[in-house]
Amino acid sequence: MDATLPGWTLWPAWLVATLVLARALPSLRHHAASLDEEGRRVLVLATLALAAMRWFNTAALQGVMLHFLGATIATLMFGASTACWAMALVSLAGLLLGAAWQGWAMDFLATGALPVAVTALVSWAARTWLPRNVFTYIMLNAFAAGALAMAASMLAKAAVTALLGGRALAAYLVATPMLMFAEAFFAGTVMALVVVYRPHWCRSFDDRAYLWPERRM
């Protein structure tokens, strides 16, 4: 059974989660104002799809929460700030479905804010130091970022579980490599399809930068 955090730790988690969302709110408002009807529809449907994915989890397996994240997809398509709010709603859906890890705030921080931050960092590094083309975008911004985002989320859960002395530690550690590959494949496949068929849906993809790069590989 996954160990439960003491009640007093919920307040710091809620405080950090609230600060993250408050920091992201101005960018969210700016992004939402810039969207047309199709863009708003894509944002809503994507958030609902990621929330629905929480139905497929291992919550029934002695309280161990293993599931896809989708944070990399949300970050690449909508930007980090909007992705944070989308993932906050996903964690709320997880709470309603009985699949939230250690409550809403901790679930959002571990499966939303942290993976979004990792994806944004990998994306920034790829843009800064590597040639910009479709191959590097898909392999690094999507596949690699998806794998690292999942690793960060799983290892964060494992670290908290270890501190609590929970018996679920081994489950998180063993599942990490498998879920890294699965999340990378999921994020990479979805983003490859979006970039090919609906590139205007993806906020982080610029035709001029990735289809006609200035530097060769």
C-alpha positions in Angstrom: 0.0 0.0 0.0 1.3 3.5 -0.9 2.1 5.4 2.2 0.1 8.6 2.9 1.6 12.0 3.6 0.9 13.5 7.0 -1.9 16.1 7.0 0.4 19.0 7.8 2.3 18.5 4.5 -0.8 19.2 2.4 -0.7 23.0 3.2 2.8 23.5 1.7 1.8 21.4 -1.3 -1.3 23.5 -1.9 0.7 26.7 -1.4 3.3 25.7 -4.0 0.6 24.5 -6.4 -1.3 27.8 -6.0 1.9 29.8 -6.6 2.7 27.9 -9.8 -0.8 28.4 -11.2 -0.8 32.1 -10.2 2.5 32.6 -11.9 1.1 31.0 -15.0 -2.2 32.9 -15.1 -1.1 36.0 -17.0 0.4 33.9 -19.8 -2.7 31.7 -19.9 -4.9 34.8 -20.3 -2.7 36.1 -23.1 -2.7 32.8 -24.9 -6.4 32.3 -24.5 -7.1 35.8 -25.9 -4.9 35.0 -28.9 -6.8 31.8 -29.8 -9.4 31.6 -32.5 -12.5 29.4 -32.2 -10.6 26.3 -33.5 -7.7 26.9 -31.1 -10.0 27.1 -28.1 -11.8 24.0 -29.2 -8.5 22.1 -29.5 -7.4 23.3 -26.1 -10.6 22.1 -24.4 -10.7 18.8 -26.2 -7.1 18.1 -25.5 -7.5 18.8 -21.8 -10.6 16.5 -21.7 -8.7 13.8 -23.5 -5.8 13.9 -21.0 -8.2 14.0 -18.1 -10.1 10.9 -19.5 -6.8 9.1 -19.6 -6.7 9.0 -15.9 -9.4 6.4 -16.0 -6.7 4.0 -17.2 -4.5 3.8 -14.2 -3.3 1.3 -11.5 -5.1 3.0 -8.6 -6.7 -0.3 -7.7 -3.2 -1.9 -7.4 -2.7 -1.3 -3.7 -2.8 2.5 -4.2 0.2 2.7 -6.6 -0.6 5.4 -9.2 0.9 4.5 -12.6 -0.5 6.2 -15.7 0.4 8.2 -18.8 1.0 11.9 -18.2 0.5 13.8 -21.4 2.3 16.8 -19.9 4.8 16.9 -22.8 2.1 17.1 -25.4 0.3 19.9 -23.5 3.5 21.9 -23.1 4.5 21.6 -26.8 1.0 22.3 -28.1 0.0 25.1 -25.8 3.0 26.4 -23.9 4.2 25.8 -20.3 1.8 28.2 -18.6 -1.4 26.9 -20.4 -0.1 23.4 -19.9 0.1 23.9 -16.1 -3.5 24.9 -15.9 -4.5 22.0 -18.2 -2.6 19.5 -16.0 -4.2 21.0 -12.9 -7.6 20.2 -14.4 -6.3 16.7 -15.2 -5.2 16.2 -11.6 -8.7 17.4 -10.5 -10.2 14.7 -12.8 -7.8 12.2 -11.2 -9.1 13.2 -7.8 -12.7 12.7 -8.9 -11.9 9.3 -10.4 -10.0 8.2 -7.2 -6.7 8.2 -9.1 -4.9 11.3 -7.6 -1.6 10.6 -6.0 -1.5 12.0 -2.4 -4.4 14.4 -3.1 -4.9 17.1 -5.7 -1.9 19.4 -4.9 0.7 16.7 -4.7 -0.7 15.0 -7.8 -0.5 18.2 -9.8 3.0 19.0 -8.7 4.3 15.5 -9.4 2.4 14.7 -12.6 1.7 18.2 -13.9 4.0 21.0 -12.9 7.2 19.0 -12.7 6.8 17.2 -16.1 5.8 20.5 -17.7 9.0 22.1 -16.3 11.2 19.3 -17.5 9.6 19.4 -21.0 10.1 23.2 -21.2 13.7 22.8 -20.1 14.5 20.1 -22.7 12.7 22.1 -25.4 14.7 25.2 -24.5 18.0 23.2 -24.6 17.1 21.8 -28.0 16.3 25.2 -29.4 19.4 26.7 -28.0 22.1 24.2 -28.8 20.9 22.0 -31.7 19.9 22.5 -35.3 16.2 23.2 -35.8 14.6 20.7 -38.0 11.7 18.3 -37.9 13.9 15.4 -36.8 15.3 17.2 -33.8 11.9 18.6 -32.9 10.2 15.2 -32.8 13.1 13.2 -31.3 14.1 15.7 -28.6 11.2 18.0 -27.9 8.7 15.1 -27.9 10.3 11.7 -27.5 13.2 12.6 -25.2 11.2 15.2 -23.3 8.4 12.8 -22.8 10.7 10.1 -21.4 12.5 12.6 -19.0 9.2 14.1 -17.9 7.9 10.7 -16.9 11.2 9.8 -15.2 11.0 13.0 -13.1 7.4 12.3 -12.1 8.1 8.7 -11.2 11.3 9.4 -9.3 9.5 12.2 -7.4 6.9 9.7 -6.3 9.5 7.2 -5.4 11.4 9.7 -3.3 8.3 10.7 -1.4 7.4 7.1 -0.9 10.9 6.3 0.4 10.7 9.1 2.9 7.4 7.8 4.1 8.7 4.2 4.3 6.0 3.0 1.9 6.1 -0.4 0.4 5.3 1.0 -3.1 8.9 2.2 -3.6 9.9 -0.9 -5.6 6.9 -0.6 -7.8 7.7 3.0 -8.8 11.3 2.2 -9.5 10.7 -0.9 -11.5 7.9 0.7 -13.6 9.9 3.9 -14.3 11.9 2.6 -17.4 8.8 1.0 -18.9 6.7 4.1 -18.5 9.5 6.3 -19.8 9.5 4.3 -23.1 5.7 4.3 -23.2 5.3 8.0 -22.5 8.1 8.9 -25.1 6.3 6.8 -27.7 2.9 8.3 -26.9 4.2 11.9 -26.9 6.4 11.4 -29.9 3.7 9.8 -32.0 1.0 12.4 -31.1 3.3 15.3 -31.8 4.5 13.8 -35.1 0.9 13.5 -36.3 0.1 17.1 -35.1 3.2 18.5 -36.8 2.5 16.8 -40.1 -1.3 17.3 -40.3 -2.1 20.2 -38.0 1.1 22.2 -37.4 -1.0 25.4 -36.6 -2.3 23.6 -33.5 1.3 23.4 -32.0 2.5 26.6 -30.4 6.1 25.5 -30.2 6.4 24.5 -33.8 7.4 27.1 -36.4 7.4 26.1 -40.0 10.1 28.7 -40.8 12.4 27.4 -38.1 11.9 23.6 -38.4 11.1 23.0 -42.1 13.7 25.4 -43.5 16.5 25.4 -40.9 19.3 27.9 -41.3 21.9 25.3 -40.1 22.4 21.8 -41.3 22.6 18.8 -39.0 
